[in-house]
Amino acid sequence: MVEGWISLAISYALIAVKAFALVSSLGFSGEAYSAGDKLSKPAWVAILALGLAAQLLLRGNPLSLIHLAFTIAAFVYLADVRPALAELTRR
């Protein structure tokens, strides 16, 4: 019973992280991605949108391989891409 609640809590946390990353990626211009020497805006939006869709539509273990791959992508965006884009747009 406890394992079910833990899995549900992890799922909701990952949905929140992936949704935040997706919304954040939409807020920067395509030129910022190019200037920051990152993947293009459409590429990041597609990766993050697919990750969120997979998390919402595919039931089961939130730590399965597909969920882990998209979770890592979301964390890479949040830890590397987003700070670089924010630095470029502050100037």
N, C-alpha and C positions, 0 to 999 in steps of 0.2 A: 504494500500500500504506500509506504513512504517513497519507494523508488518511483512510483507513478507521479507523485507530487514533485519530486526532484526533477524528473524528466520534463514535466510540464513547465516548471519554473525556468529551466534552462532554455526550453523552446521559446518562451515569452521574452526572455532576456536577449536571445539571439535575433528574434524578430525585431525587437527595439533597436539593437545595434545596426542591423542591416537596413532598417527603414531610415534611421538617422543618417547613415552613410549615403544612401541613395538620395535623400532630400538635399544633403549637403553637396553632393556632386552636381546637382542641378543648379546650384546657386552660383557657380563659377562659369565664366565665359570660356568658349573654346580656345580663344587666344591665350588665356592664362595657362591652360594645359600645355599648349605648344611652347610657350615661353618658359615654363617650368621643366621642360624636357621630360614630360610624362606621357603616358598613353593618351590618346585623344579622348575628348569628352564623350563622344558616342560609345567608345569602347568601355570606359569606366561605367557609364550609365547602364550599358547592356549587361556587364558583369554583375553589377550590384542589383539590378532589377531581376536578373535570372536567379541570383542568390536569394533574394527576398521571396520570389515566386516559389522557388523550390522549398524554402522553409515553410511557406504557408500551405502549399499543395501536397507535399510529400509527407505523409504521416510516418510515424515510427521513431526510431532512435534519433534524437537531435544531434548525436555525435557520429552519425554515419559518415562514410567517406565523402559523399557529395555535399553534405552540410558542412563538414570540416573544410573542404576546399573553398566553398563560398564564404565561410566565416573567416578564413585566413585572408581571402581577398578583401573583405570588408575591413579587417584590422589593418592590412597593408595600406588601404586607402586612408584610413583614419590616422595612422601613425606616420605615414610618409608623404602621401600626395596632398592631403588636405592642408597640413602645415606649410608645405611649399607653396601651394596656391594662395593661401592666406597671406603669406609673406610677400608674394608678388603683388597682390591687390592692395596691400596697405600703403605701398609707395605712391 
